[in-house]
Amino acid sequence: MNDDNSRDLYDRALSVMPGGVNSAVRAAIEPYPFFVQKGDGGHVIDADGNRYVDWVLGLGPLLLGHDLPEPVQAGIQQKASEGPMYGTPTEVEVDLAEFVVRHVPSVEKIRFVNSGTEATTSAVRLARGYTGRNKIVVMQGGYHGAQESTLVEGDHENPRPSSAGIPQSFAEHTLPVPFNDEDAVREVFEEHGDDIAAVLTEPILGNYGIVYPEEGYHEFLREITDEHGSLLIFDEVITGFRVGGLGCAQSEFGVTPDLTTFGKIIGGGFPVGAIGGRAEIIEQFTPSGDVFQAGTFSGHPVTMAAGLETLKFAAENDVYEHVNGLGDRLRRGLTDIVADQAPSYTVTGTDSMFKVIFTREGPGPDSLEEQCPAGCRQDPTCPRYDYSPKNAGDVKNAETERWRRIFWGQMKEQGVFLSQNQFECQFVSYGHTEDDVEETLEAYKHAL
């Protein structure tokens, strides 16, 4: 597979951009990333003309794939032709807000911003302003963007910044606990309950291999935050409008958070973020409240049109039936392959998300016929239950280097583009086909 043009472009990029990239994960590909020229349905074509089945989809925003349906494309082009932006409201941002409020259980009002990072940053500030408290409980390995309040590692007794440039004094207000660990959450509330503004969690850990919640975990978070007067924030930047359809993951789990952060799909492939929730809380944003939030590009008309037309198309067509059906087929196929070729590995995911985690231990091939057939559900009756990843630490203990150094490249050589490391999600789009699934399963068989 020739990649001369990508190599030349990377050499040029190194001279003008740090690490040759504009987002760190893109440099995870060794010895250098391939540069994409264009998308085509469920595929991308690189600068050397190589074609790949694309299961990365821009890290999740492209629910419809690279070829946008005509009404979606028309809505975007119309807004773009009318002018870039205005610094004053437009009707389309009201239309998108009304659509979200109608479909997402927790959202009574919404504020649009420009990225998932901006959404979670604003949500943390809002929670602190609304409650008058300082501390935020987060899940170890949960990702909430490149912001000071959540770039924190360690545990709740010894939190520390996970990046240079963040003062230790900032990290002291963030309390990391393991996902799915009720006892750890109880402990931090016993110690800091009067100063905990919010618990911030992804409904499903989506940036650490896809880890599903154990039954009752989110209900427990809802109860303990209510008990202590704290807020429950669901970060649905990844899962929003992908898991649980138009109602998002919170509707699938039947738990209503106080605040929800959005990104990715809500902007239809354009830069976006949003914070939605109970009206009395969202109203604390300026100008109606005292929690400052503003942005030149917030509610950008082209982004709003892309998001609205994408969600309307999904509502009026078989988008979720298609992507979830292919996702189920992928996970079932992968479960069979793994049982045969790598029985210690774990297939994870739900709806249109999927991943194989290279876990080091398993129950043995003789007990795998009774395992979860289409992605780990943390089922205590499953023979894999004791071996399946319950939190980010479990995923981190997997064969992450084998994935990065060997497996990813073998899949690429077969024309399959997977996420650049063991941790990031993989996604299905409306542009994918059954043939794409079969080609990918054959590639997994060969690579594993």
Residue pairs with C-beta under 8 A, 6 or more apart in sequence:
1 48
1 50
1 412
1 413
2 48
2 49
2 50
3 34
3 46
3 48
3 50
4 48
5 35
5 46
5 47
5 48
6 32
6 33
6 34
6 35
6 46
6 47
6 48
7 32
9 35
9 47
10 20
10 32
10 33
10 35
13 20
13 21
14 20
19 27
20 27
20 32
20 33
21 27
21 33
25 59
25 420
25 421
25 424
26 33
26 420
27 33
28 404
28 420
28 421
29 408
29 420
30 404
30 405
30 409
33 420
34 46
34 47
34 48
34 50
34 412
35 46
35 47
36 44
36 45
36 46
36 47
37 45
37 46
37 47
37 49
38 44
38 45
38 66
39 45
39 54
39 62
39 65
39 66
39 67
40 51
40 66
40 67
41 65
41 66
41 67
41 431
41 432
41 433
42 53
42 54
42 65
42 66
42 429
42 431
42 432
42 433
42 436
43 51
43 52
43 53
43 54
43 66
43 431
43 436
44 51
44 52
44 54
44 66
44 417
45 51
45 52
46 52
50 415
51 415
52 412
52 415
52 416
52 417
53 415
53 416
53 417
53 432
53 436
53 439
53 440
54 66
54 417
54 429
55 354
55 416
55 417
55 418
55 419
55 426
55 427
55 428
55 440
56 417
56 418
56 419
56 420
56 424
56 426
56 427
57 65
57 427
57 429
58 264
58 269
59 264
59 419
59 424
59 425
60 238
60 242
60 264
60 265
60 425
60 427
61 263
61 264
61 265
61 267
61 268
61 269
62 269
62 427
62 429
62 431
63 241
63 242
63 265
63 310
63 314
63 319
63 323
63 352
63 429
63 430
64 72
64 268
64 310
64 313
64 314
64 319
64 429
64 430
64 431
65 429
65 430
65 431
65 432
66 429
66 431
67 431
68 76
68 269
68 310
69 313
69 317
71 309
71 312
71 313
72 268
72 306
72 309
72 310
72 313
74 309
75 305
75 306
75 308
75 309
76 268
76 302
76 305
76 306
76 309
78 305
79 92
79 301
79 302
79 304
79 305
80 302
82 301
83 301
84 302
85 297
85 300
85 301
86 301
87 296
89 299
90 299
90 301
90 304
92 301
92 304
92 305
92 308
93 112
93 299
93 301
93 304
95 304
95 308
96 112
96 266
96 304
96 307
96 308
96 311
97 109
97 110
97 112
99 308
99 311
99 312
100 107
100 110
100 262
100 266
100 274
100 276
100 311
101 107
101 108
101 109
101 110
101 276
103 246
103 247
103 311
103 315
104 240
104 246
104 247
104 248
104 250
104 251
104 260
104 276
105 247
105 250
105 251
105 256
106 234
106 250
106 256
106 257
106 258
106 259
106 260
106 276
106 277
106 278
107 260
107 276
107 277
108 276
108 277
108 278
108 279
108 282
109 276
109 277
109 278
109 279
109 282
109 283
110 274
110 275
110 276
110 282
111 122
111 274
111 275
111 276
111 282
111 285
111 293
111 298
112 272
112 273
112 274
112 298
112 299
112 304
113 119
113 122
113 272
113 273
113 274
113 275
113 293
113 295
113 298
114 271
114 272
114 273
114 295
114 297
114 298
114 300
115 145
115 263
115 271
115 272
115 273
116 144
116 145
116 235
116 237
116 261
116 262
116 263
116 264
116 273
117 144
117 145
117 146
117 147
117 273
118 145
118 273
118 295
119 145
119 237
119 261
119 262
119 263
119 273
119 274
119 275
120 144
120 145
120 147
120 150
120 200
120 235
120 237
120 261
120 273
121 145
121 147
121 149
122 273
122 275
122 285
122 293
123 198
123 200
123 233
123 259
123 261
123 275
124 136
124 147
124 149
124 150
124 197
124 198
124 200
124 233
125 291
125 292
125 293
126 259
126 275
126 281
126 282
126 284
126 285
126 291
126 293
127 133
127 136
127 197
127 198
127 200
127 231
127 233
127 259
128 134
128 136
128 197
128 198
129 284
129 289
129 290
129 291
130 197
130 231
130 281
130 284
130 291
131 197
131 198
131 229
131 230
131 231
133 194
133 195
133 196
133 197
133 230
134 173
134 195
134 197
135 173
135 174
135 175
135 192
135 195
135 196
135 197
136 149
136 150
136 173
136 174
136 175
136 196
136 197
136 198
136 199
136 200
137 156
137 175
137 176
137 177
137 185
137 188
137 196
137 198
137 199
137 200
137 230
138 144
138 150
138 152
138 174
138 175
138 176
138 177
138 199
138 200
138 201
139 176
139 177
139 178
139 179
139 200
139 201
139 202
139 205
139 391
139 392
140 153
140 155
140 176
140 177
140 178
140 179
140 391
140 392
140 393
141 179
141 205
141 207
141 208
141 391
141 392
141 393
141 395
141 396
142 150
142 179
142 200
142 201
142 202
142 205
142 207
142 208
142 235
142 392
143 150
143 202
143 206
143 207
143 208
144 150
144 200
144 202
144 235
144 237
144 261
145 237
146 163
148 161
148 166
148 170
149 170
149 173
149 174
150 174
150 200
151 161
151 162
151 163
151 166
152 159
152 160
152 161
152 162
152 166
152 171
152 174
152 176
153 159
153 160
153 161
153 162
153 176
154 160
154 171
154 176
155 176
155 177
155 184
156 175
156 176
156 177
156 184
156 187
156 188
156 191
156 192
159 171
159 172
159 174
159 175
159 176
160 168
160 171
161 167
161 168
161 170
161 171
175 188
175 192
175 196
177 184
177 185
177 188
178 184
178 390
178 391
178 392
178 393
179 201
179 205
179 211
179 213
179 390
179 391
179 392
180 211
180 213
180 214
180 217
180 378
180 390
180 391
181 390
181 391
182 217
182 220
185 199
185 220
185 221
185 224
186 224
188 196
189 196
189 224
189 228
189 230
193 228
193 230
194 228
196 228
196 230
197 230
197 231
198 225
198 230
198 231
198 232
198 233
198 258
198 259
199 221
199 224
199 225
199 230
199 231
199 232
199 233
200 233
200 235
201 218
201 221
201 233
201 234
201 235
202 234
202 235
202 236
202 238
202 239
203 213
203 218
203 234
203 236
203 239
203 243
203 249
203 250
203 252
203 253
203 255
204 210
204 211
204 212
204 213
204 238
204 239
204 243
204 249
204 350
204 353
205 211
205 391
205 392
205 395
206 238
206 239
206 353
206 425
207 238
207 423
207 424
207 425
208 392
208 395
208 396
208 423
209 348
209 355
209 357
209 389
209 392
209 395
209 398
209 422
209 423
210 348
210 349
210 350
210 353
210 354
210 355
210 357
210 375
210 425
211 348
211 389
211 390
211 391
211 392
211 394
211 395
212 348
212 350
212 375
212 376
212 377
212 378
213 253
213 378
214 378
214 390
215 378
218 253
218 255
219 255
221 232
221 255
222 232
222 255
222 256
222 257
224 230
225 231
225 232
225 258
231 257
231 258
231 259
231 281
232 255
232 257
232 258
232 259
233 257
233 258
233 259
233 260
233 261
234 249
234 250
234 255
234 257
234 259
234 260
234 261
235 260
235 261
236 248
236 249
236 250
236 260
236 261
236 262
237 261
237 262
237 263
237 264
237 273
238 263
238 264
238 353
238 425
239 248
239 249
239 353
240 248
240 249
240 260
240 262
240 263
240 264
240 265
240 266
241 248
241 262
241 265
241 266
241 311
241 314
242 264
242 265
242 351
242 352
242 353
242 427
243 249
243 252
243 350
243 351
243 352
243 353
244 250
244 251
244 252
244 253
244 351
245 251
245 314
245 320
245 351
246 311
246 314
246 315
246 320
248 260
250 256
250 257
250 260
257 277
258 277
258 278
258 281
259 275
259 276
259 277
259 278
259 281
259 282
260 275
260 276
260 277
261 273
261 274
261 275
262 272
262 273
262 274
262 275
262 276
263 272
263 273
263 274
264 272
265 307
265 310
265 311
266 272
266 274
266 307
266 311
267 273
267 303
267 306
267 307
268 303
268 305
268 306
268 307
268 308
268 309
268 310
268 311
269 306
269 310
270 300
270 302
270 303
270 306
270 307
271 297
271 300
271 303
272 303
272 307
275 282
276 282
283 289
284 290
284 291
285 291
285 292
285 293
286 292
286 293
286 294
313 319
314 320
319 430
320 351
320 352
322 430
323 351
323 352
323 428
323 429
323 430
323 432
324 351
324 352
324 428
326 352
326 428
326 432
326 433
326 434
326 436
326 437
327 349
327 350
327 351
327 352
327 353
327 354
327 428
328 374
329 434
329 437
330 354
330 428
330 437
330 440
330 441
331 347
331 349
331 354
331 373
331 374
331 375
332 373
332 374
333 437
333 441
333 444
334 347
334 354
334 356
334 441
334 444
335 347
335 371
335 372
335 373
335 374
335 375
337 441
337 444
337 445
337 448
338 345
338 346
338 347
338 356
338 448
339 365
339 368
339 369
339 371
340 365
341 445
341 448
342 358
342 448
343 362
343 363
343 364
343 365
343 368
344 359
344 360
344 361
344 362
344 387
345 356
345 357
345 358
345 359
345 362
345 448
346 356
346 357
346 359
346 362
346 376
346 384
346 387
346 388
346 389
347 354
347 355
347 356
347 357
347 372
347 374
347 375
347 376
348 354
348 355
348 356
348 357
348 375
348 376
348 388
348 389
349 355
349 375
349 425
349 426
350 375
352 427
352 428
352 429
353 425
353 426
353 427
353 428
354 375
354 426
354 427
354 428
355 419
355 425
355 426
356 444
357 389
357 395
357 398
357 422
358 398
358 399
358 400
358 402
358 403
358 407
358 422
359 387
359 388
359 389
359 394
359 397
359 398
359 399
360 397
360 398
360 399
361 387
362 368
362 384
362 387
363 371
363 383
363 384
363 386
363 387
367 383
367 384
368 383
368 384
370 382
370 383
371 382
371 383
371 384
372 379
372 382
372 384
376 382
376 384
376 388
376 389
378 385
378 388
378 390
379 385
382 388
388 394
389 395
389 398
395 422
395 423
398 422
399 422
400 421
400 422
400 423
403 421
403 422
404 420
404 421
404 422
407 447
407 448
408 418
408 420
408 421
410 446
410 447
411 417
411 418
411 443
411 444
411 447
412 418
414 442
414 443
414 446
414 447
415 439
415 443
416 439
416 440
416 443
418 426
419 425
419 426
